[in-house]
Amino acid sequence: MSEVKNSVYEKLTPQRKQLVDKVLENLENGAGLWKQGWECSGLPESAITGRKYHGVNSLFLMFVAMDRGYTDNRWLTYNQMKEKGWEFKKGEDGKTLGHGAGVNIEYFELRDRETKQPFDSQVLDGMDAEERAEYMSKNVYPLRKFFRVFNGDVIEGIPEKQVRQLDESGYSARAEGILKLWNDTESKILYGGNEAYYHRGTDRIHLPERGDFYDLQEFYATALHEIGHSTGHPKRLNRNMGDGFCTPSYAVEELRAEIASMFMEQELGIAAGEKHIQNNSAYIQSWKSHITENPDVLFEAIADADKITRYVMQKEQQKSVEPFAIEATVDEYGEPIYRLHMASEDGQTKQPLSVSFKSREELMEEVGKMQELPDYADKELKEVSLDELQKYTVQQATAAKKVERREEVKEEPSAEFIRPSELAARSVATGAAVGAAAAVSMAGRGVESLTRMSDRDVVERAMATKSGDKFTKLYNGASLLGREEKNERSLLARIAMFVNGDEQQLLRIFKSSGQYRDEKPNAYYEKLAKQEIQFVARLKGGEAKAPSLASGSGRGGHRAINAKS
């Protein structure tokens, strides 16, 4: 055992040594492949067949669902709805909710060049791979078709979506307490979507719905993994969390978080069976293999994981303070009475007890009883003056309103709901032509449609650069990169070079181009615009990196900050 390994190993508790020994044994024997601990139940799917949509269609329907606030992930055509005997729901005004709710999706059907009929794959029977490729090239062509689909939320009669029930047999009160504490005082935990990750920029943890996990142990393990990542924030342990996906520093952060989650489970008394430890080992191996220069990296990550665990467990011991004040006054008979005041969300103090007390001692006895209630078990009730309580209440209400204003604008989904490897596989499965850019009419668009001279100046400056020819072609709607999103991103980035971070100007100019498509939701383009502005800012700051579809990372690791998926 090397000096680094020996030093770290000897500092571990006996229980952690046993756990590390088991992980090392699994790594030496071949850890196998890591298996995700939850179901991806929220991806868009057919309401009739249950099959998931692929590639661009899947991504686009998720954008629309988020933009419109749909909670159902099922979609179907008008004819399919009629065949089932279902109808569109009606709003409070009696009008159908189906009006304007249709979303166009596309797919490619293979056709025989000679008969113009759907291609019969049986003609390929008996051919080898080379012969099949030659036959397909000469005799088969893809035909693009469009369908309009509607979300299950606007359909009357569609069966209620079945919700998977999570087995609560592994319930841990301490683990639940950690999650509540972290959500209330550290990183906000948001549920929904199909991936788990921590976003350093917003200091938020994202998890799939609780019911999507196979069991509570998987839920706790994933949540603690992301909590482990969140300790790297500057206001906590402030560590390097990685310089980009699959870089050595990124891989080290994944190792830290996964090992820390195992240590924390051990501290919280969450039983980890052999199968779970094997899966943990597989996840660790998948990231350890990215690091070749430092053979001791696993033990360095174990040392950091130990720090993370101690940091989180210390937080568990620190109860949050809940201030209260006692008002001394008199009743209508001139007798002294005492009332309890506490903070409320509306910026005013409240009286949680409906009765007043004749003595301060009686009231304090009641406060002692409140401390034993579940709602206050993780809080320390502290007496302050009425003025201090009022100031605290206003501060809390102001902070809550700021959060509400940020959350009124829904977080636009992005490719962070789909692993890049999965998205690429789907694209291949549905044919290379899926997502190919479709021509857009320039009628009413172009430089002449821009009413602000500053906007026209940006276009002219972009056209005058060395790559101005490419900009002009993209601006006029040409498909230089094949896929719509690539063309959109390329043009947005080129415009962003000249707008000094002005997102509204960037979108105005982009909407005058041939890359803008009216059928796509605003949230989609706003998301792309933000990402390309950030990319250009990094580029100008000397930190150029390829623009990413996602802005966080974690268990599974395809984000710039940390995710488990």
FITORLO-829722 format. One record per residue (C-alpha): residue number from 1; residue in one letter; chain; x, y, z. Coordinates in nm, 3 decimals. Layout:
BEGIN
NUM_A_A_X_Y_Z
...
! end
This chain:
BEGIN
1_M_A_0.000_0.000_0.000
2_S_A_0.145_0.340_-0.103
3_E_A_0.219_0.616_0.148
4_V_A_-0.092_0.809_0.039
5_K_A_-0.314_0.503_0.068
6_N_A_-0.174_0.406_0.407
7_S_A_-0.212_0.758_0.551
8_V_A_-0.575_0.793_0.440
9_Y_A_-0.674_0.437_0.524
10_E_A_-0.543_0.450_0.881
11_K_A_-0.747_0.763_0.958
12_L_A_-1.074_0.591_0.868
13_T_A_-1.308_0.445_1.127
14_P_A_-1.321_0.063_1.148
15_Q_A_-1.663_0.065_0.980
16_R_A_-1.539_0.277_0.690
17_K_A_-1.231_0.059_0.651
18_Q_A_-1.461_-0.242_0.606
19_L_A_-1.662_-0.053_0.347
20_V_A_-1.350_0.059_0.157
21_D_A_-1.213_-0.295_0.169
22_K_A_-1.531_-0.424_0.009
23_V_A_-1.525_-0.159_-0.263
24_L_A_-1.159_-0.232_-0.340
25_E_A_-1.238_-0.603_-0.357
26_N_A_-1.516_-0.533_-0.607
27_L_A_-1.288_-0.310_-0.815
28_E_A_-1.020_-0.581_-0.828
29_N_A_-1.274_-0.846_-0.929
30_G_A_-1.435_-0.629_-1.196
31_A_A_-1.708_-0.400_-1.070
32_G_A_-1.936_-0.447_-1.369
33_L_A_-2.169_-0.181_-1.511
34_W_A_-2.343_0.081_-1.299
35_K_A_-2.724_0.066_-1.303
36_Q_A_-2.937_0.376_-1.256
37_G_A_-3.151_0.360_-0.943
38_W_A_-3.468_0.515_-1.086
39_E_A_-3.704_0.485_-1.380
40_C_A_-3.713_0.751_-1.651
41_S_A_-4.090_0.767_-1.642
42_G_A_-4.129_1.129_-1.745
43_L_A_-3.999_1.114_-2.103
44_P_A_-4.263_1.190_-2.368
45_E_A_-4.444_0.877_-2.483
46_S_A_-4.737_0.767_-2.697
47_A_A_-5.064_0.756_-2.503
48_I_A_-5.170_0.459_-2.718
49_T_A_-4.863_0.233_-2.736
50_G_A_-4.656_0.361_-2.444
51_R_A_-4.349_0.383_-2.668
52_K_A_-4.111_0.670_-2.594
53_Y_A_-4.054_0.943_-2.852
54_H_A_-3.700_0.962_-2.987
55_G_A_-3.438_1.226_-3.061
56_V_A_-3.560_1.572_-3.158
57_N_A_-3.926_1.481_-3.109
58_S_A_-3.861_1.378_-2.749
59_L_A_-3.661_1.691_-2.673
60_F_A_-3.910_1.923_-2.844
61_L_A_-4.214_1.775_-2.665
62_M_A_-4.037_1.819_-2.331
63_F_A_-3.976_2.186_-2.411
64_V_A_-4.342_2.235_-2.502
65_A_A_-4.462_2.052_-2.189
66_M_A_-4.248_2.270_-1.965
67_D_A_-4.344_2.587_-2.150
68_R_A_-4.718_2.513_-2.115
69_G_A_-4.703_2.357_-1.771
70_Y_A_-4.821_2.009_-1.876
71_T_A_-4.781_1.739_-1.612
72_D_A_-4.876_1.442_-1.832
73_N_A_-4.598_1.293_-2.048
74_R_A_-4.842_1.119_-2.286
75_W_A_-4.921_1.246_-2.637
76_L_A_-5.156_1.130_-2.913
77_T_A_-5.301_1.244_-3.246
78_Y_A_-5.655_1.375_-3.298
79_N_A_-5.758_1.055_-3.482
80_Q_A_-5.620_0.838_-3.203
81_M_A_-5.819_1.041_-2.953
82_K_A_-6.139_0.998_-3.156
83_E_A_-6.083_0.625_-3.198
84_K_A_-6.071_0.592_-2.820
85_G_A_-6.388_0.795_-2.780
86_W_A_-6.209_1.071_-2.592
87_E_A_-6.266_1.446_-2.630
88_F_A_-6.085_1.769_-2.563
89_K_A_-6.142_1.918_-2.220
90_K_A_-6.319_2.251_-2.194
91_G_A_-6.206_2.556_-2.002
92_E_A_-6.408_2.764_-1.757
93_D_A_-6.535_2.970_-2.049
94_G_A_-6.671_2.656_-2.216
95_K_A_-6.419_2.668_-2.500
96_T_A_-6.219_2.361_-2.601
97_L_A_-5.866_2.331_-2.467
98_G_A_-5.766_2.163_-2.792
99_H_A_-5.760_2.490_-2.984
100_G_A_-5.396_2.581_-3.049
101_A_A_-5.274_2.291_-2.836
102_G_A_-5.149_2.074_-3.122
103_V_A_-4.774_2.020_-3.158
104_N_A_-4.614_1.913_-3.485
105_I_A_-4.368_1.625_-3.469
106_E_A_-4.189_1.451_-3.752
107_Y_A_-4.067_1.109_-3.843
108_F_A_-3.909_0.950_-4.145
109_E_A_-4.067_0.657_-4.325
110_L_A_-3.846_0.450_-4.554
111_R_A_-3.988_0.415_-4.908
112_D_A_-3.900_0.195_-5.204
113_R_A_-3.771_0.413_-5.489
114_E_A_-3.940_0.203_-5.756
115_T_A_-4.283_0.137_-5.602
116_K_A_-4.296_0.450_-5.384
117_Q_A_-4.452_0.225_-5.117
118_P_A_-4.329_0.171_-4.760
119_F_A_-4.005_-0.027_-4.765
120_D_A_-4.033_-0.396_-4.675
121_S_A_-3.724_-0.492_-4.476
122_Q_A_-3.775_-0.861_-4.560
123_V_A_-3.608_-0.801_-4.898
124_L_A_-3.279_-0.770_-4.707
125_D_A_-3.302_-1.126_-4.575
126_G_A_-3.002_-1.330_-4.681
127_M_A_-2.781_-1.029_-4.760
128_D_A_-2.459_-0.954_-4.576
129_A_A_-2.392_-0.608_-4.423
130_E_A_-2.220_-0.470_-4.732
131_E_A_-2.496_-0.589_-4.964
132_R_A_-2.763_-0.443_-4.738
133_A_A_-2.588_-0.106_-4.729
134_E_A_-2.557_-0.100_-5.109
135_Y_A_-2.922_-0.199_-5.159
136_M_A_-3.046_0.063_-4.913
137_S_A_-2.835_0.333_-5.079
138_K_A_-2.966_0.258_-5.429
139_N_A_-3.326_0.152_-5.368
140_V_A_-3.454_0.315_-5.052
141_Y_A_-3.515_0.678_-4.956
142_P_A_-3.654_0.848_-4.642
143_L_A_-3.983_1.036_-4.661
144_R_A_-4.043_1.299_-4.396
145_K_A_-4.392_1.297_-4.242
146_F_A_-4.552_1.532_-3.993
147_F_A_-4.811_1.458_-3.728
148_R_A_-4.989_1.687_-3.488
149_V_A_-5.013_1.551_-3.135
150_F_A_-5.191_1.668_-2.819
151_N_A_-5.090_1.630_-2.456
152_G_A_-5.290_1.413_-2.216
153_D_A_-5.361_1.715_-1.995
154_V_A_-5.607_1.854_-2.253
155_I_A_-5.785_1.519_-2.315
156_E_A_-6.110_1.422_-2.142
157_G_A_-6.148_1.047_-2.089
158_I_A_-5.783_0.948_-2.103
159_P_A_-5.710_0.702_-1.818
160_E_A_-5.543_0.850_-1.514
161_K_A_-5.166_0.816_-1.526
162_Q_A_-5.054_0.533_-1.300
163_V_A_-4.808_0.648_-1.035
164_R_A_-4.549_0.402_-0.914
165_Q_A_-4.556_0.358_-0.535
166_L_A_-4.223_0.357_-0.357
167_D_A_-4.159_0.085_-0.100
168_E_A_-4.122_0.274_0.228
169_S_A_-3.981_-0.021_0.423
170_G_A_-3.632_0.133_0.426
171_Y_A_-3.750_0.463_0.578
172_S_A_-3.482_0.651_0.774
173_A_A_-3.591_0.937_0.999
174_R_A_-3.235_1.069_1.017
175_A_A_-3.193_1.065_0.640
176_E_A_-3.524_1.248_0.601
177_G_A_-3.403_1.499_0.856
178_I_A_-3.082_1.559_0.660
179_L_A_-3.278_1.618_0.340
180_K_A_-3.516_1.861_0.513
181_L_A_-3.228_2.043_0.681
182_W_A_-3.034_2.073_0.356
183_N_A_-3.339_2.194_0.165
184_D_A_-3.428_2.451_0.432
185_T_A_-3.083_2.587_0.513
186_E_A_-2.834_2.486_0.242
187_S_A_-2.923_2.383_-0.117
188_K_A_-3.283_2.385_-0.233
189_I_A_-3.390_2.035_-0.346
190_L_A_-3.621_2.029_-0.649
191_Y_A_-3.805_1.715_-0.764
192_G_A_-3.905_1.628_-1.120
193_G_A_-3.751_1.528_-1.449
194_N_A_-3.546_1.218_-1.517
195_E_A_-3.203_1.305_-1.387
196_A_A_-3.022_1.377_-1.062
197_Y_A_-2.768_1.657_-1.052
198_Y_A_-2.637_1.954_-0.854
199_H_A_-2.621_2.293_-1.026
200_R_A_-2.347_2.506_-0.874
201_G_A_-2.465_2.826_-1.043
202_T_A_-2.805_2.817_-0.874
203_D_A_-2.685_2.613_-0.575
204_R_A_-2.975_2.374_-0.625
205_I_A_-3.011_1.997_-0.621
206_H_A_-3.239_1.833_-0.878
207_L_A_-3.378_1.483_-0.823
208_P_A_-3.634_1.265_-1.003
209_E_A_-3.966_1.225_-0.824
210_R_A_-3.934_1.014_-0.512
211_G_A_-4.170_0.751_-0.653
212_D_A_-3.948_0.698_-0.960
213_F_A_-3.677_0.530_-0.751
214_Y_A_-3.672_0.153_-0.721
215_D_A_-3.648_0.169_-0.343
216_L_A_-3.575_0.414_-0.062
217_Q_A_-3.215_0.305_-0.036
218_E_A_-3.156_0.413_-0.397
219_F_A_-3.335_0.741_-0.327
220_Y_A_-3.124_0.818_-0.021
221_A_A_-2.802_0.716_-0.198
222_T_A_-2.869_0.946_-0.493
223_A_A_-2.983_1.238_-0.277
224_L_A_-2.676_1.209_-0.055
225_H_A_-2.453_1.189_-0.363
226_E_A_-2.587_1.526_-0.481
227_I_A_-2.562_1.672_-0.130
228_G_A_-2.199_1.563_-0.142
229_H_A_-2.150_1.765_-0.461
230_S_A_-2.321_2.069_-0.307
231_T_A_-2.063_2.084_-0.028
232_G_A_-1.813_2.200_-0.290
233_H_A_-1.992_2.535_-0.322
234_P_A_-1.777_2.840_-0.226
235_K_A_-1.989_2.908_0.082
236_R_A_-1.926_2.555_0.210
237_L_A_-1.605_2.356_0.153
238_N_A_-1.515_2.557_-0.161
239_R_A_-1.329_2.298_-0.369
240_N_A_-1.252_2.248_-0.737
241_M_A_-1.551_2.060_-0.877
242_G_A_-1.413_1.992_-1.222
243_D_A_-1.305_2.174_-1.536
244_G_A_-1.541_2.001_-1.774
245_F_A_-1.707_1.669_-1.842
246_C_A_-1.469_1.369_-1.840
247_T_A_-1.168_1.576_-1.731
248_P_A_-0.958_1.429_-1.447
249_S_A_-1.075_1.696_-1.200
250_Y_A_-1.437_1.626_-1.292
251_A_A_-1.386_1.254_-1.240
252_V_A_-1.227_1.314_-0.900
253_E_A_-1.534_1.511_-0.793
254_E_A_-1.756_1.220_-0.895
255_L_A_-1.543_0.983_-0.691
256_R_A_-1.566_1.213_-0.386
257_A_A_-1.945_1.240_-0.405
258_E_A_-2.009_0.869_-0.455
259_I_A_-1.780_0.759_-0.174
260_A_A_-1.921_1.032_0.053
261_S_A_-2.274_0.906_-0.012
262_M_A_-2.165_0.559_0.100
263_F_A_-2.002_0.700_0.415
264_M_A_-2.311_0.907_0.494
265_E_A_-2.542_0.609_0.446
266_Q_A_-2.326_0.423_0.692
267_E_A_-2.344_0.711_0.943
268_L_A_-2.722_0.730_0.907
269_G_A_-2.770_0.357_0.957
270_I_A_-2.903_0.292_0.607
271_A_A_-2.844_-0.074_0.533
272_A_A_-2.646_-0.128_0.212
273_G_A_-2.667_-0.479_0.075
274_E_A_-2.404_-0.657_-0.134
275_K_A_-2.585_-0.567_-0.455
276_H_A_-2.590_-0.197_-0.367
277_I_A_-2.221_-0.189_-0.275
278_Q_A_-2.145_-0.366_-0.603
279_N_A_-2.335_-0.096_-0.790
280_N_A_-2.151_0.178_-0.599
281_S_A_-1.824_0.010_-0.694
282_A_A_-1.925_0.003_-1.060
283_Y_A_-2.001_0.374_-1.051
284_I_A_-1.665_0.449_-0.886
285_Q_A_-1.484_0.231_-1.141
286_S_A_-1.648_0.416_-1.430
287_W_A_-1.489_0.740_-1.312
288_K_A_-1.163_0.599_-1.175
289_S_A_-1.090_0.469_-1.525
290_H_A_-1.080_0.831_-1.650
291_I_A_-0.779_0.903_-1.429
292_T_A_-0.449_0.746_-1.526
293_E_A_-0.181_0.992_-1.416
294_N_A_-0.239_0.956_-1.042
295_P_A_-0.280_0.595_-0.924
296_D_A_-0.358_0.717_-0.570
297_V_A_-0.655_0.926_-0.680
298_L_A_-0.908_0.687_-0.528
299_F_A_-0.759_0.727_-0.182
300_E_A_-0.730_1.102_-0.220
301_A_A_-1.101_1.102_-0.308
302_I_A_-1.170_0.887_0.000
303_A_A_-0.995_1.148_0.216
304_D_A_-1.212_1.424_0.065
305_A_A_-1.523_1.207_0.106
306_D_A_-1.443_1.172_0.474
307_K_A_-1.430_1.554_0.503
308_I_A_-1.761_1.584_0.319
309_T_A_-1.927_1.332_0.549
310_R_A_-1.803_1.504_0.864
311_Y_A_-1.919_1.841_0.730
312_V_A_-2.272_1.717_0.658
313_M_A_-2.302_1.522_0.983
314_Q_A_-2.194_1.829_1.181
315_K_A_-2.476_2.021_1.014
316_E_A_-2.715_1.756_1.139
317_Q_A_-2.616_1.842_1.494
318_Q_A_-2.676_2.214_1.441
319_K_A_-3.041_2.300_1.485
320_S_A_-3.176_2.600_1.299
321_V_A_-3.294_2.888_1.520
322_E_A_-3.665_2.972_1.527
323_P_A_-3.710_3.308_1.702
324_F_A_-4.013_3.396_1.912
325_A_A_-4.119_3.693_2.120
326_I_A_-4.344_3.735_2.421
327_E_A_-4.584_4.028_2.431
328_A_A_-4.681_4.146_2.778
329_T_A_-5.006_4.343_2.789
330_V_A_-5.332_4.362_2.986
331_D_A_-5.682_4.234_2.921
332_E_A_-6.006_4.434_2.939
333_Y_A_-6.003_4.399_3.316
334_G_A_-5.653_4.536_3.351
335_E_A_-5.507_4.196_3.432
336_P_A_-5.162_4.114_3.288
337_I_A_-5.158_3.863_3.001
338_Y_A_-4.883_3.717_2.787
339_R_A_-4.902_3.621_2.419
340_L_A_-4.660_3.427_2.198
341_H_A_-4.551_3.576_1.863
342_M_A_-4.357_3.398_1.586
343_A_A_-4.256_3.475_1.228
344_S_A_-4.491_3.415_0.934
345_E_A_-4.444_3.408_0.558
346_D_A_-4.649_3.723_0.491
347_G_A_-4.404_3.957_0.662
348_Q_A_-4.615_3.994_0.979
349_T_A_-4.574_3.820_1.310
350_K_A_-4.835_3.559_1.403
351_Q_A_-4.974_3.413_1.723
352_P_A_-4.944_3.032_1.688
353_L_A_-5.135_2.980_2.013
354_S_A_-5.496_3.091_2.019
355_V_A_-5.492_3.155_2.394
356_S_A_-5.313_3.404_2.617
357_F_A_-5.149_3.321_2.948
358_K_A_-5.174_3.480_3.289
359_S_A_-4.804_3.443_3.360
360_R_A_-4.480_3.435_3.166
361_E_A_-4.392_3.105_3.332
362_E_A_-4.708_2.935_3.198
363_L_A_-4.629_3.057_2.848
364_M_A_-4.267_2.938_2.863
365_E_A_-4.390_2.597_2.980
366_E_A_-4.606_2.582_2.666
367_V_A_-4.306_2.681_2.452
368_G_A_-4.118_2.387_2.604
369_K_A_-4.398_2.154_2.491
370_M_A_-4.385_2.303_2.140
371_Q_A_-4.015_2.219_2.121
372_E_A_-4.106_1.850_2.148
373_L_A_-4.343_1.862_1.849
374_P_A_-4.220_1.717_1.514
375_D_A_-4.239_2.060_1.343
376_Y_A_-3.986_2.201_1.590
377_A_A_-3.774_1.893_1.659
378_D_A_-3.493_2.018_1.433
379_K_A_-3.516_2.379_1.555
380_E_A_-3.396_2.572_1.854
381_L_A_-3.665_2.809_1.982
382_K_A_-3.496_3.133_2.086
383_E_A_-3.658_3.433_2.253
384_V_A_-3.601_3.778_2.102
385_S_A_-3.771_4.114_2.139
386_L_A_-4.085_4.201_1.942
387_D_A_-3.889_4.452_1.733
388_E_A_-3.620_4.196_1.652
389_L_A_-3.886_3.939_1.560
390_Q_A_-4.061_4.187_1.328
391_K_A_-3.732_4.268_1.150
392_Y_A_-3.656_3.897_1.111
393_T_A_-4.007_3.830_0.975
394_V_A_-3.975_4.105_0.713
395_Q_A_-3.631_3.979_0.607
396_Q_A_-3.759_3.623_0.567
397_A_A_-4.066_3.734_0.370
398_T_A_-3.853_3.952_0.140
399_A_A_-3.616_3.664_0.070
400_A_A_-3.909_3.430_0.002
401_K_A_-4.062_3.674_-0.246
402_K_A_-3.734_3.695_-0.437
403_V_A_-3.729_3.318_-0.468
404_E_A_-4.094_3.314_-0.579
405_R_A_-4.024_3.573_-0.849
406_R_A_-3.737_3.361_-0.980
407_E_A_-3.954_3.050_-0.979
408_E_A_-4.249_3.218_-1.154
409_V_A_-4.041_3.182_-1.469
410_K_A_-4.030_2.806_-1.507
411_E_A_-3.693_2.649_-1.553
412_E_A_-3.680_2.566_-1.920
413_P_A_-3.586_2.206_-1.982
414_S_A_-3.283_2.122_-2.185
415_A_A_-3.084_1.821_-2.288
416_E_A_-2.999_1.774_-1.923
417_F_A_-3.310_1.554_-1.908
418_I_A_-3.150_1.314_-2.155
419_R_A_-2.802_1.175_-2.132
420_P_A_-2.598_1.272_-2.439
421_S_A_-2.516_0.909_-2.504
422_E_A_-2.885_0.822_-2.497
423_L_A_-2.978_1.116_-2.719
424_A_A_-2.709_1.019_-2.969
425_A_A_-2.825_0.658_-2.969
426_R_A_-3.181_0.765_-3.032
427_S_A_-3.076_0.987_-3.317
428_V_A_-2.895_0.696_-3.479
429_A_A_-3.191_0.467_-3.420
430_T_A_-3.432_0.701_-3.591
431_G_A_-3.207_0.764_-3.887
432_A_A_-2.941_1.017_-3.962
433_A_A_-3.194_1.242_-4.127
434_V_A_-3.407_1.291_-3.814
435_G_A_-3.379_1.650_-3.698
436_A_A_-3.239_1.769_-4.028
437_A_A_-3.301_2.138_-4.073
438_A_A_-3.614_2.227_-4.268
439_A_A_-3.620_2.535_-4.490
440_V_A_-3.787_2.848_-4.351
441_S_A_-3.936_3.123_-4.566
442_M_A_-3.753_3.457_-4.538
443_A_A_-4.068_3.650_-4.625
444_G_A_-4.097_3.936_-4.378
445_R_A_-3.753_3.860_-4.237
446_G_A_-3.396_3.965_-4.304
447_V_A_-3.203_4.282_-4.225
448_E_A_-3.477_4.503_-4.368
449_S_A_-3.723_4.370_-4.109
450_L_A_-3.508_4.502_-3.823
451_T_A_-3.644_4.835_-3.700
452_R_A_-3.353_4.927_-3.473
453_M_A_-3.030_5.061_-3.622
454_S_A_-2.830_4.896_-3.344
455_D_A_-2.968_4.556_-3.451
456_R_A_-2.882_4.618_-3.815
457_D_A_-2.534_4.727_-3.712
458_V_A_-2.477_4.392_-3.535
459_V_A_-2.578_4.199_-3.848
460_E_A_-2.354_4.412_-4.070
461_R_A_-2.057_4.371_-3.834
462_A_A_-2.107_3.993_-3.825
463_M_A_-2.123_3.980_-4.205
464_A_A_-1.796_4.176_-4.227
465_T_A_-1.592_3.925_-4.024
466_K_A_-1.362_3.663_-4.178
467_S_A_-1.636_3.405_-4.137
468_G_A_-1.900_3.650_-4.260
469_D_A_-1.990_3.423_-4.550
470_K_A_-2.096_3.146_-4.313
471_F_A_-2.286_3.395_-4.097
472_T_A_-2.474_3.527_-4.401
473_K_A_-2.572_3.180_-4.513
474_L_A_-2.690_3.082_-4.166
475_Y_A_-2.875_3.410_-4.123
476_N_A_-3.057_3.352_-4.451
477_G_A_-3.168_3.006_-4.342
478_A_A_-2.906_2.780_-4.497
479_S_A_-2.842_2.443_-4.329
480_L_A_-2.464_2.429_-4.297
481_L_A_-2.451_2.187_-4.004
482_G_A_-2.733_1.947_-4.091
483_R_A_-2.940_1.953_-3.774
484_E_A_-3.168_2.241_-3.684
485_E_A_-3.031_2.285_-3.334
486_K_A_-2.670_2.299_-3.453
487_N_A_-2.758_2.568_-3.707
488_E_A_-2.953_2.762_-3.444
489_R_A_-2.671_2.746_-3.191
490_S_A_-2.409_2.843_-3.447
491_L_A_-2.600_3.152_-3.556
492_L_A_-2.687_3.252_-3.198
493_A_A_-2.321_3.229_-3.098
494_R_A_-2.209_3.441_-3.395
495_I_A_-2.466_3.710_-3.310
496_A_A_-2.379_3.691_-2.939
497_M_A_-2.024_3.801_-3.020
498_F_A_-2.158_4.152_-3.091
499_V_A_-2.446_4.213_-2.847
500_N_A_-2.243_4.248_-2.522
501_G_A_-2.460_4.001_-2.332
502_D_A_-2.791_4.163_-2.432
503_E_A_-3.020_3.861_-2.453
504_Q_A_-3.319_4.058_-2.584
505_Q_A_-3.118_4.205_-2.870
506_L_A_-2.978_3.861_-2.950
507_L_A_-3.330_3.714_-2.972
508_R_A_-3.464_4.006_-3.178
509_I_A_-3.195_3.962_-3.440
510_F_A_-3.223_3.584_-3.437
511_K_A_-3.600_3.602_-3.493
512_S_A_-3.534_3.801_-3.812
513_S_A_-3.326_3.513_-3.951
514_G_A_-3.415_3.202_-4.146
515_Q_A_-3.317_2.981_-3.852
516_Y_A_-3.605_3.099_-3.632
517_R_A_-3.911_2.872_-3.636
518_D_A_-4.246_3.004_-3.520
519_E_A_-4.369_2.663_-3.405
520_K_A_-4.102_2.629_-3.137
521_P_A_-4.175_2.771_-2.789
522_N_A_-4.003_3.090_-2.676
523_A_A_-3.857_2.905_-2.377
524_Y_A_-3.656_2.689_-2.617
525_Y_A_-3.485_2.984_-2.786
526_E_A_-3.442_3.176_-2.461
527_K_A_-3.255_2.877_-2.319
528_L_A_-3.027_2.855_-2.622
529_A_A_-2.966_3.231_-2.614
530_K_A_-2.859_3.222_-2.249
531_Q_A_-2.622_2.932_-2.313
532_E_A_-2.458_3.096_-2.614
533_I_A_-2.415_3.427_-2.429
534_Q_A_-2.243_3.236_-2.148
535_F_A_-2.028_3.053_-2.402
536_V_A_-1.918_3.378_-2.568
537_A_A_-1.846_3.532_-2.226
538_R_A_-1.616_3.240_-2.144
539_L_A_-1.461_3.265_-2.487
540_K_A_-1.379_3.634_-2.445
541_G_A_-1.254_3.566_-2.095
542_G_A_-0.999_3.315_-2.219
543_E_A_-1.188_3.011_-2.093
544_A_A_-1.327_2.890_-2.422
545_K_A_-1.511_2.563_-2.400
546_A_A_-1.750_2.392_-2.635
547_P_A_-2.105_2.506_-2.554
548_S_A_-2.288_2.247_-2.346
549_L_A_-2.655_2.155_-2.362
550_A_A_-2.659_2.135_-1.984
551_S_A_-2.525_2.341_-1.699
552_G_A_-2.499_2.097_-1.413
553_S_A_-2.353_1.753_-1.352
554_G_A_-2.370_1.468_-1.106
555_R_A_-2.430_1.096_-1.071
556_G_A_-2.377_0.982_-1.425
557_G_A_-2.167_1.286_-1.494
558_H_A_-2.248_1.463_-1.817
559_R_A_-2.276_1.815_-1.682
560_A_A_-2.032_2.088_-1.608
561_I_A_-2.118_2.075_-1.239
562_N_A_-2.237_1.755_-1.084
563_A_A_-2.508_1.492_-1.167
564_K_A_-2.590_1.129_-1.107
565_S_A_-2.764_0.973_-1.404
! end
